[in-house]
């Protein structure tokens, strides 16, 4: 082994503690970088990524089996512009009744699912991704779309009450379709067994085209398919562009905070690695002088210290790469649920780029101070390697000595000024940590407040749907109309039920406003709805006919603001409507209008009674109330059910990802403190021995070491908190804008004195925790050993 190699090996072996700290730091930094970069990359157009990976269908078409045979439908695969096709798949629309959890009654309304018959999950177009369980292996089994119903459905039966014999299918798996071509899948033979007598299923075809990037191209593609099919057989189509727009809106909501936390993590990783490596080399300035006295050139000195830094850094990088990919699995799993996408994974180039960038940073961080020290005169390097620059920090030491503090604490307070550059970098690391913690707290509080506000879409504790449950129909049969219970009779039953505090009914309908070409979804209320008003961004809730509350996108589309008047057009009549408030709503991209049913009546729009929302008196047992009201409504053919607020998958994912990335930020900052204190205590070990010989107790040593970073941590916390608040106030409105709404001030004003004090102390806590271990090492060092150490 060459002399240079021996120097490298000896340096790594001699500084085992510093080498261990470097391994831990680079490992944590690489882990955080891989996770952050993987999430940021996965958040860029996840729909397009999943659509390409699963060979998603550009066009989903349904054909009437009474007007076209299976072979005729299959022949449309040769239409002009078609590059790939799958099908025909038999398709049924059937009411299903999942088995309720033990002790709970089934819901009063059986949902209707579109069930497609497919032999396997693949097929060349719209390959399904199995999320849980497995694909169908035999008759009597069904795979449902991921996210439909509770997670406990896996392995339970789903009954089909409208099919003769009330058959049951066992849920064996959940799957995702890039373009949501069906709600559930069974085998083609199973479809035949489920088709009611006298009816026939619809044929479903899935197409990919050579040109499908615009609405015009999709219109031409649809026309080509229609021309290739028997006349009148094409019943309906669905373009992937609609699904993509919806998915991209959700992604756009998710990306701002991912970018903020990801960039914080990457910058902190770079900063900490630079601190650790350059600090380790700077601490070896005296040894560099020794090497120069033995004849080593500055270039050889630089290579020696780069080698000493690269060995532990390479070990840490390899461990961090493994941990980063493992840690990304739950992180990206949360993102999959939020994006409703297929399986996401860390991009392969990240596993190459991050280690390469980290090792390049290690080389740069080690080479610069090593060459700088190597260019010093030998005597100068030997002299300055022992202590900080002469006179540096003396003014701070004199000032601290005048403070009414024990001498060990005043010495600790003055310590950082002896190495101002090192102290500044570690302060920057703690600032980033404090920013991350403050931002994460505010983001969590805001998005949970937003979730609470969005729950106003399903107000009240109990709901009643006046429409009787639908009867099962085959895809090709004419749907059986749902029967409506007498709304007045339902209202009387609710009013007469003990425990009812307030109620109203609401119904969704499409309306038109002058100057807006597309139909707008309106929620028309009958009764007093003030107790269940949406969370307001500005203005107030409507109180009478002729007033309306709207979403943010409606104001943008109509170039209006709260207080303006718009014209509602109805059946040959129109009526002015005053906008009295802006509500937080993400429904229909923020284009919803909320108003009294009387407003629509003025324009000649007839509104039938919709779903009833009921608020209970305090102390009322909801389960007993639901059972009693259902019994009272049974003669009308309907029932009551408890309102269940459903937490958005995006909200859950944001909470989980925020917690994981914030923990990584704090850990990286803490390791930066740990490394700095280790360097300081190693450099000052002889001074510590002198102090111990003069009577400094172990607990005083611990206090001095911790105090040396406590002031930095406290100051960094005070700086980081307002920066974290500023980052929150910038990112959260961006997320709301992407979702089509503005965020109410109550959900933005989440920082109060009770939270700001502990957040401001977060920097101090990071500093103390990072310094605790090396402080205990310094306290346990024997006096004689410390005095012999140079």
FIGUTI-160948 format. One record per residue (C-alpha): residue in three letters; z negated, x, y. Coordinates in steps of 0.05 Angstrom, whole numbers, padded with zeros to 5 digits, always signed. Layout:
N
ALAZXY;...
***
This chain:
790
UNK+00000+00000+00000;UNK+00018+00026+00069;UNK-00035+00042+00121;UNK-00013-00019+00161;UNK-00021-00064+00100;UNK-00091-00036+00088;UNK-00110-00051+00160;UNK-00085-00123+00153;UNK-00122-00134+00087;UNK-00186-00102+00113;UNK-00184-00143+00177;UNK-00178-00209+00139;UNK-00232-00189+00090;UNK-00280-00164+00143;UNK-00275-00226+00187;UNK-00285-00277+00133;UNK-00318-00327+00179;UNK-00262-00323+00232;UNK-00210-00327+00177;UNK-00244-00389+00149;UNK-00245-00421+00218;UNK-00171-00404+00227;UNK-00155-00435+00160;UNK-00193-00499+00178;UNK-00163-00503+00248;UNK-00091-00493+00227;UNK-00101-00540+00168;UNK-00128-00595+00213;UNK-00075-00583+00266;UNK-00018-00585+00216;UNK-00048-00647+00183;UNK-00052-00683+00250;UNK+00017-00659+00271;UNK+00050-00682+00206;UNK+00016-00750+00210;UNK+00032-00760+00283;UNK+00104-00735+00279;UNK+00116-00775+00215;UNK+00091-00839+00249;UNK+00131-00827+00312;UNK+00195-00814+00273;UNK+00183-00874+00228;UNK+00174-00917+00291;UNK+00245-00902+00314;UNK+00290-00959+00291;UNK+00252-00974+00226;UNK+00295-01036+00214;UNK+00359-00995+00215;UNK+00327-00944+00169;UNK+00305-00998+00119;UNK+00370-01037+00126;UNK+00411-00976+00108;UNK+00365-00954+00052;UNK+00364-01023+00020;UNK+00438-01036+00034;UNK+00419-01098+00074;UNK+00465-01157+00080;UNK+00504-01161+00145;UNK+00517-01235+00130;UNK+00479-01283+00085;UNK+00521-01345+00069;UNK+00504-01410+00033;UNK+00559-01451-00002;UNK+00558-01523-00025;UNK+00564-01521-00101;UNK+00595-01591-00100;UNK+00655-01565-00059;UNK+00664-01496-00091;UNK+00655-01467-00160;UNK+00618-01402-00174;UNK+00683-01364-00185;UNK+00712-01390-00120;UNK+00650-01368-00083;UNK+00652-01300-00117;UNK+00725-01292-00095;UNK+00702-01290-00022;UNK+00679-01219-00036;UNK+00752-01200-00026;UNK+00756-01230+00044;UNK+00783-01187+00100;UNK+00733-01134+00124;UNK+00684-01142+00066;UNK+00661-01073+00041;UNK+00610-01097-00010;UNK+00583-01164-00035;UNK+00531-01191-00083;UNK+00525-01260-00115;UNK+00535-01316-00121;UNK+00460-01328-00131;UNK+00436-01400-00144;UNK+00389-01422-00089;UNK+00338-01479-00088;UNK+00290-01505-00035;UNK+00227-01528-00070;UNK+00157-01548-00049;UNK+00105-01504-00080;UNK+00030-01510-00089;UNK-00007-01444-00099;UNK-00071-01447-00138;UNK-00127-01448-00086;UNK-00186-01400-00091;UNK-00245-01424-00130;UNK-00284-01479-00095;UNK-00230-01496-00045;UNK-00184-01556-00045;UNK-00108-01547-00041;UNK-00077-01554+00028;UNK-00053-01624+00046;UNK+00018-01600+00058;UNK+00058-01562+00004;UNK+00102-01510+00037;UNK+00176-01508+00019;UNK+00205-01442-00004;UNK+00277-01420-00012;UNK+00280-01392-00084;UNK+00339-01350-00105;UNK+00360-01334-00176;UNK+00371-01259-00185;UNK+00376-01219-00249;UNK+00346-01156-00219;UNK+00319-01129-00154;UNK+00380-01084-00141;UNK+00451-01107-00136;UNK+00488-01064-00086;UNK+00472-01110-00027;UNK+00402-01128-00003;UNK+00365-01086-00055;UNK+00294-01112-00058;UNK+00234-01065-00050;UNK+00177-01082-00096;UNK+00113-01078-00056;UNK+00062-01097-00109;UNK+00065-01119-00182;UNK+00132-01115-00217;UNK+00199-01149-00222;UNK+00210-01210-00266;UNK+00210-01193-00341;UNK+00217-01263-00370;UNK+00216-01338-00360;UNK+00158-01371-00322;UNK+00152-01314-00272;UNK+00166-01310-00197;UNK+00167-01256-00144;UNK+00149-01277-00073;UNK+00166-01244-00007;UNK+00112-01197+00017;UNK+00066-01228+00069;UNK+00075-01300+00046;UNK+00008-01330+00029;UNK-00057-01294+00013;UNK-00058-01228-00024;UNK-00097-01260-00082;UNK-00033-01297-00104;UNK-00012-01239-00149;UNK-00025-01259-00221;UNK-00039-01332-00204;UNK+00004-01393-00219;UNK+00046-01430-00167;UNK+00059-01503-00184;UNK+00123-01540-00167;UNK+00098-01612-00158;UNK+00166-01641-00143;UNK+00199-01616-00206;UNK+00193-01661-00268;UNK+00135-01639-00311;UNK+00100-01602-00253;UNK+00117-01533-00281;UNK+00079-01471-00259;UNK+00107-01401-00247;UNK+00063-01339-00249;UNK+00068-01292-00189;UNK+00082-01224-00219;UNK+00101-01186-00156;UNK+00116-01184-00082;UNK+00179-01156-00052;UNK+00212-01144+00015;UNK+00283-01160+00034;UNK+00312-01123+00094;UNK+00344-01187+00120;UNK+00297-01238+00088;UNK+00351-01271+00045;UNK+00300-01314+00008;UNK+00225-01331+00004;UNK+00220-01320-00071;UNK+00261-01299-00131;UNK+00266-01321-00204;UNK+00318-01310-00258;UNK+00383-01350-00255;UNK+00363-01386-00319;UNK+00297-01406-00287;UNK+00336-01437-00229;UNK+00373-01481-00279;UNK+00307-01503-00309;UNK+00278-01520-00241;UNK+00339-01560-00215;UNK+00322-01634-00213;UNK+00369-01680-00252;UNK+00430-01704-00214;UNK+00430-01646-00164;UNK+00457-01575-00162;UNK+00433-01511-00128;UNK+00467-01478-00069;UNK+00507-01414-00080;UNK+00483-01355-00039;UNK+00530-01295-00024;UNK+00510-01230+00010;UNK+00562-01189+00047;UNK+00569-01121+00080;UNK+00628-01108+00127;UNK+00665-01048+00153;UNK+00655-01074+00224;UNK+00589-01109+00238;UNK+00559-01077+00299;UNK+00567-01133+00350;UNK+00563-01208+00356;UNK+00639-01211+00364;UNK+00649-01171+00300;UNK+00601-01215+00262;UNK+00637-01278+00287;UNK+00703-01250+00261;UNK+00671-01231+00195;UNK+00643-01301+00186;UNK+00711-01331+00201;UNK+00743-01287+00148;UNK+00692-01310+00095;UNK+00702-01382+00115;UNK+00777-01376+00109;UNK+00771-01346+00039;UNK+00726-01403+00015;UNK+00746-01475-00003;UNK+00749-01519+00058;UNK+00682-01547+00079;UNK+00642-01508+00027;UNK+00608-01459+00075;UNK+00543-01494+00094;UNK+00511-01440+00136;UNK+00505-01366+00151;UNK+00453-01317+00177;UNK+00472-01254+00214;UNK+00431-01191+00206;UNK+00435-01182+00282;UNK+00384-01238+00293;UNK+00336-01207+00243;UNK+00346-01138+00274;UNK+00331-01164+00344;UNK+00266-01196+00320;UNK+00246-01133+00283;UNK+00262-01087+00341;UNK+00220-01129+00388;UNK+00161-01120+00342;UNK+00175-01046+00335;UNK+00179-01039+00411;UNK+00109-01068+00415;UNK+00084-01016+00367;UNK+00118-00953+00393;UNK+00083-00941+00461;UNK+00014-00929+00433;UNK+00041-00890+00373;UNK+00077-00844+00421;UNK+00015-00836+00464;UNK-00032-00817+00407;UNK+00022-00776+00372;UNK+00036-00734+00433;UNK-00039-00724+00445;UNK-00046-00699+00374;UNK+00013-00652+00378;UNK-00008-00622+00445;UNK-00079-00613+00422;UNK-00056-00579+00358;UNK-00014-00529+00398;UNK-00072-00517+00446;UNK-00124-00506+00392;UNK-00081-00459+00351;UNK-00067-00418+00413;UNK-00142-00415+00428;UNK-00161-00395+00358;UNK-00109-00341+00347;UNK-00109-00309+00416;UNK-00185-00311+00417;UNK-00189-00276+00350;UNK-00142-00221+00374;UNK-00177-00213+00441;UNK-00243-00206+00404;UNK-00213-00146+00367;UNK-00195-00107+00430;UNK-00245-00052+00414;UNK-00217-00045+00344;UNK-00147-00040+00374;UNK-00173+00020+00414;UNK-00197+00051+00349;UNK-00129+00041+00317;UNK-00095+00073+00377;UNK-00142+00133+00371;UNK-00119+00140+00299;UNK-00046+00143+00321;UNK-00021+00071+00314;UNK+00033+00051+00364;UNK+00029-00013+00405;UNK+00083-00044+00360;UNK+00043-00027+00297;UNK-00019-00055+00328;UNK+00018-00119+00344;UNK+00045-00125+00273;UNK-00024-00112+00245;UNK-00057-00168+00284;UNK+00001-00216+00273;UNK-00008-00203+00198;UNK-00083-00214+00202;UNK-00070-00281+00237;UNK-00013-00303+00193;UNK-00050-00297+00127;UNK-00105-00348+00141;UNK-00057-00389+00183;UNK-00007-00393+00126;UNK-00062-00417+00078;UNK-00084-00469+00129;UNK-00012-00490+00141;UNK+00001-00501+00067;UNK-00063-00541+00059;UNK-00048-00581+00122;UNK+00022-00597+00098;UNK-00006-00626+00033;UNK-00062-00665+00069;UNK-00014-00689+00123;UNK+00033-00719+00073;UNK-00024-00750+00033;UNK-00057-00777+00097;UNK+00010-00806+00119;UNK+00013-00852+00058;UNK-00040-00903+00083;UNK-00017-00892+00155;UNK+00056-00908+00141;UNK+00035-00964+00094;UNK+00002-00998+00154;UNK+00066-00986+00194;UNK+00107-01018+00137;UNK+00066-01081+00144;UNK+00073-01082+00219;UNK+00148-01069+00217;UNK+00159-01112+00156;UNK+00202-01055+00131;UNK+00214-01021+00066;UNK+00176-00960+00042;UNK+00167-00909+00098;UNK+00156-00835+00085;UNK+00148-00771+00125;UNK+00218-00746+00141;UNK+00236-00683+00103;UNK+00253-00644+00165;UNK+00182-00654+00191;UNK+00154-00617+00130;UNK+00198-00559+00150;UNK+00194-00562+00226;UNK+00119-00570+00233;UNK+00100-00509+00189;UNK+00154-00468+00222;UNK+00131-00487+00292;UNK+00058-00474+00275;UNK+00071-00406+00245;UNK+00116-00388+00304;UNK+00060-00408+00350;UNK+00011-00365+00311;UNK+00058-00305+00317;UNK+00066-00316+00392;UNK-00008-00327+00403;UNK-00027-00265+00364;UNK+00029-00219+00388;UNK+00020-00228+00463;UNK-00054-00207+00468;UNK-00046-00154+00414;UNK+00012-00120+00451;UNK-00025-00127+00516;UNK-00086-00093+00486;UNK-00042-00042+00451;UNK-00013-00020+00518;UNK-00083-00004+00544;UNK-00107+00067+00546;UNK-00148+00083+00484;UNK-00212+00095+00523;UNK-00202+00031+00563;UNK-00191-00010+00500;UNK-00254+00019+00469;UNK-00294+00004+00532;UNK-00273-00068+00548;UNK-00275-00089+00475;UNK-00351-00089+00477;UNK-00365-00136+00535;UNK-00330-00181+00584;UNK-00302-00152+00648;UNK-00355-00119+00690;UNK-00385-00166+00741;UNK-00351-00228+00714;UNK-00398-00287+00714;UNK-00457-00252+00748;UNK-00457-00302+00806;UNK-00464-00358+00755;UNK-00520-00321+00720;UNK-00558-00312+00785;UNK-00548-00385+00804;UNK-00569-00410+00736;UNK-00632-00367+00738;UNK-00655-00406+00800;UNK-00652-00473+00763;UNK-00718-00502+00739;UNK-00697-00493+00666;UNK-00723-00451+00609;UNK-00691-00382+00610;UNK-00651-00392+00545;UNK-00618-00454+00574;UNK-00601-00421+00640;UNK-00570-00363+00602;UNK-00529-00413+00562;UNK-00505-00448+00625;UNK-00480-00382+00654;UNK-00446-00360+00590;UNK-00379-00394+00598;UNK-00366-00359+00665;UNK-00363-00292+00630;UNK-00300-00315+00594;UNK-00269-00364+00644;UNK-00200-00367+00611;UNK-00229-00381+00542;UNK-00276-00433+00572;UNK-00219-00467+00609;UNK-00177-00474+00545;UNK-00234-00503+00505;UNK-00250-00550+00563;UNK-00177-00573+00560;UNK-00184-00586+00485;UNK-00247-00628+00496;UNK-00212-00665+00552;UNK-00156-00685+00504;UNK-00208-00707+00454;UNK-00244-00749+00506;UNK-00177-00779+00529;UNK-00161-00798+00457;UNK-00229-00830+00445;UNK-00228-00868+00511;UNK-00157-00892+00501;UNK-00171-00912+00429;UNK-00232-00953+00449;UNK-00194-00989+00504;UNK-00133-01001+00461;UNK-00176-01031+00405;UNK-00213-01076+00454;UNK-00148-01098+00487;UNK-00108-01114+00424;UNK-00166-01151+00393;UNK-00173-01191+00457;UNK-00098-01205+00454;UNK-00106-01228+00382;UNK-00161-01276+00403;UNK-00116-01302+00458;UNK-00057-01311+00411;UNK-00102-01352+00365;UNK-00096-01407+00418;UNK-00029-01422+00384;UNK-00071-01456+00330;UNK-00130-01484+00370;UNK-00189-01523+00345;UNK-00230-01518+00281;UNK-00193-01572+00243;UNK-00120-01594+00241;UNK-00084-01656+00216;UNK-00010-01660+00204;UNK+00012-01733+00209;UNK+00074-01719+00166;UNK+00065-01731+00092;UNK+00078-01671+00046;UNK+00153-01661+00032;UNK+00183-01678-00035;UNK+00219-01623-00072;UNK+00294-01621-00065;UNK+00349-01579-00096;UNK+00388-01534-00051;UNK+00451-01576-00058;UNK+00417-01644-00053;UNK+00406-01683+00010;UNK+00335-01669+00036;UNK+00285-01726+00029;UNK+00257-01744+00098;UNK+00183-01733+00106;UNK+00144-01796+00119;UNK+00102-01799+00182;UNK+00034-01831+00184;UNK+00020-01878+00242;UNK-00002-01830+00298;UNK-00046-01883+00330;UNK-00081-01896+00264;UNK-00092-01821+00254;UNK-00121-01815+00324;UNK-00168-01873+00311;UNK-00193-01842+00247;UNK-00206-01776+00283;UNK-00242-01809+00341;UNK-00286-01849+00293;UNK-00305-01789+00251;UNK-00376-01765+00266;UNK-00375-01694+00292;UNK-00310-01700+00332;UNK-00320-01669+00402;UNK-00248-01669+00427;UNK-00177-01673+00400;UNK-00104-01676+00421;UNK-00036-01674+00388;UNK+00021-01626+00402;UNK+00093-01622+00379;UNK+00147-01569+00385;UNK+00214-01591+00412;UNK+00276-01561+00445;UNK+00289-01577+00518;UNK+00339-01555+00571;UNK+00327-01532+00642;UNK+00379-01531+00698;UNK+00409-01461+00703;UNK+00387-01439+00633;UNK+00443-01442+00582;UNK+00401-01437+00519;UNK+00352-01488+00494;UNK+00279-01472+00508;UNK+00222-01487+00460;UNK+00170-01531+00491;UNK+00101-01552+00465;UNK+00087-01623+00488;UNK+00014-01643+00489;UNK-00015-01714+00483;UNK-00087-01720+00503;UNK-00136-01673+00538;UNK-00116-01602+00519;UNK-00156-01566+00573;UNK-00209-01544+00522;UNK-00155-01506+00483;UNK-00113-01477+00539;UNK-00075-01413+00527;UNK-00102-01348+00556;UNK-00076-01347+00627;UNK-00043-01287+00660;UNK-00041-01322+00727;UNK-00047-01393+00755;UNK-00080-01449+00716;UNK-00070-01496+00658;UNK-00031-01560+00671;UNK-00072-01623+00686;UNK-00019-01679+00691;UNK+00053-01696+00677;UNK+00103-01658+00721;UNK+00065-01592+00713;UNK+00080-01537+00663;UNK+00053-01470+00640;UNK+00106-01419+00619;UNK+00114-01351+00587;UNK+00132-01286+00623;UNK+00204-01284+00597;UNK+00216-01355+00623;UNK+00198-01332+00693;UNK+00245-01273+00686;UNK+00302-01315+00658;UNK+00297-01367+00714;UNK+00279-01318+00770;UNK+00218-01360+00787;UNK+00144-01349+00796;UNK+00081-01390+00791;UNK+00085-01447+00843;UNK+00160-01456+00839;UNK+00195-01519+00815;UNK+00247-01521+00759;UNK+00289-01580+00736;UNK+00281-01608+00666;UNK+00343-01643+00641;UNK+00338-01698+00589;UNK+00377-01758+00563;UNK+00420-01770+00624;UNK+00361-01759+00670;UNK+00326-01699+00702;UNK+00258-01689+00731;UNK+00225-01633+00773;UNK+00171-01593+00739;UNK+00124-01548+00777;UNK+00103-01483+00744;UNK+00027-01480+00754;UNK+00011-01421+00709;UNK+00036-01363+00667;UNK+00006-01359+00597;UNK+00003-01302+00548;UNK+00050-01323+00492;UNK+00095-01283+00447;UNK+00127-01343+00414;UNK+00203-01346+00421;UNK+00202-01279+00457;UNK+00158-01306+00513;UNK+00206-01363+00531;UNK+00159-01421+00514;UNK+00141-01478+00560;UNK+00075-01515+00553;UNK+00069-01584+00585;UNK+00044-01655+00579;UNK+00086-01702+00537;UNK+00092-01746+00598;UNK+00133-01692+00632;UNK+00186-01698+00578;UNK+00183-01774+00580;UNK+00203-01772+00653;UNK+00268-01738+00633;UNK+00281-01789+00578;UNK+00259-01742+00521;UNK+00221-01781+00468;UNK+00164-01743+00438;UNK+00132-01767+00374;UNK+00061-01749+00355;UNK+00054-01680+00326;UNK-00002-01640+00295;UNK-00072-01659+00315;UNK-00121-01604+00336;UNK-00195-01621+00332;UNK-00255-01588+00363;UNK-00322-01603+00329;UNK-00390-01615+00361;UNK-00438-01557+00356;UNK-00475-01555+00290;UNK-00423-01596+00252;UNK-00410-01571+00181;UNK-00335-01560+00180;UNK-00325-01564+00105;UNK-00360-01632+00102;UNK-00323-01656+00163;UNK-00256-01638+00132;UNK-00274-01673+00067;UNK-00297-01736+00103;UNK-00237-01739+00149;UNK-00188-01727+00091;UNK-00220-01785+00055;UNK-00211-01829+00116;UNK-00138-01808+00124;UNK-00120-01814+00050;UNK-00095-01886+00057;UNK-00046-01860+00109;UNK-00019-01808+00061;UNK-00043-01746+00100;UNK-00104-01701+00100;UNK-00143-01652+00144;UNK-00151-01578+00136;UNK-00193-01523+00168;UNK-00158-01480+00220;UNK-00152-01408+00197;UNK-00136-01355+00249;UNK-00086-01306+00218;UNK-00093-01235+00242;UNK-00026-01204+00258;UNK-00003-01147+00212;UNK+00015-01109+00275;UNK-00056-01115+00302;UNK-00086-01092+00236;UNK-00038-01033+00234;UNK-00054-01013+00305;UNK-00129-01014+00291;UNK-00122-00972+00229;UNK-00073-00921+00258;UNK-00114-00915+00322;UNK-00177-00901+00282;UNK-00144-00848+00238;UNK-00108-00811+00294;UNK-00170-00812+00339;UNK-00212-00783+00283;UNK-00161-00727+00276;UNK-00162-00714+00351;UNK-00238-00708+00352;UNK-00237-00663+00291;UNK-00186-00616+00322;UNK-00226-00613+00387;UNK-00290-00599+00348;UNK-00258-00543+00310;UNK-00234-00512+00375;UNK-00306-00512+00400;UNK-00330-00484+00334;UNK-00281-00426+00337;UNK-00298-00410+00410;UNK-00373-00408+00396;UNK-00362-00365+00334;UNK-00323-00315+00377;UNK-00376-00315+00431;UNK-00434-00306+00383;UNK-00398-00250+00346;UNK-00383-00214+00411;UNK-00454-00222+00436;UNK-00490-00209+00370;UNK-00521-00145+00397;UNK-00546-00181+00459;UNK-00575-00235+00414;UNK-00612-00181+00376;UNK-00642-00154+00440;UNK-00664-00224+00460;UNK-00695-00236+00392;UNK-00732-00169+00398;UNK-00759-00192+00465;UNK-00787-00255+00432;UNK-00732-00308+00434;UNK-00748-00359+00379;UNK-00694-00388+00333;UNK-00697-00456+00366;UNK-00688-00422+00434;UNK-00627-00386+00406;UNK-00598-00452+00383;UNK-00612-00483+00451;UNK-00578-00425+00487;UNK-00516-00427+00444;UNK-00508-00503+00449;UNK-00521-00502+00524;UNK-00464-00452+00531;UNK-00414-00507+00513;UNK-00454-00568+00532;UNK-00437-00561+00606;UNK-00363-00553+00589;UNK-00366-00614+00544;UNK-00401-00657+00596;UNK-00351-00638+00650;UNK-00292-00648+00603;UNK-00319-00717+00584;UNK-00323-00737+00657;UNK-00251-00714+00667;UNK-00225-00744+00602;UNK-00252-00814+00611;UNK-00213-00832+00674;UNK-00150-00800+00644;UNK-00160-00842+00581;UNK-00168-00905+00623;UNK-00105-00888+00662;UNK-00067-00878+00596;UNK-00093-00945+00571;UNK-00072-00980+00635;UNK-00002-00950+00628;UNK+00010-00961+00553;UNK-00019-01031+00542;UNK+00025-01066+00593;UNK+00085-01031+00562;UNK+00066-01060+00495;UNK+00059-01129+00526;UNK+00127-01124+00560;UNK+00159-01105+00494;UNK+00128-01167+00462;UNK+00154-01211+00518;UNK+00089-01225+00554;UNK+00043-01197+00606;UNK-00029-01179+00587;UNK-00083-01221+00620;UNK-00131-01183+00665;UNK-00190-01202+00619;UNK-00156-01162+00563;UNK-00141-01104+00609;UNK-00210-01098+00640;UNK-00245-01074+00577;UNK-00282-01014+00607;UNK-00351-01032+00633;UNK-00412-00990+00651;UNK-00443-01002+00583;UNK-00382-00970+00550;UNK-00366-00917+00602;UNK-00432-00881+00595;UNK-00425-00867+00520;UNK-00351-00852+00529;UNK-00367-00801+00584;UNK-00418-00770+00536;UNK-00364-00764+00483;UNK-00342-00695+00509;UNK-00414-00671+00507;UNK-00421-00698+00436;UNK-00357-00662+00413;UNK-00382-00597+00444;UNK-00452-00602+00413;UNK-00427-00619+00344;UNK-00376-00563+00346;UNK-00429-00512+00368;UNK-00485-00534+00321;UNK-00463-00495+00260;UNK-00450-00427+00294;UNK-00514-00437+00335;UNK-00554-00443+00270;UNK-00519-00380+00243;UNK-00539-00342+00306;UNK-00611-00367+00300;UNK-00615-00344+00227;UNK-00588-00274+00241;UNK-00643-00222+00231;UNK-00662-00181+00292;UNK-00650-00113+00258;UNK-00582-00135+00233;UNK-00561-00159+00302;UNK-00585-00095+00336;UNK-00545-00052+00287;UNK-00481-00092+00299;UNK-00431-00064+00349;
***
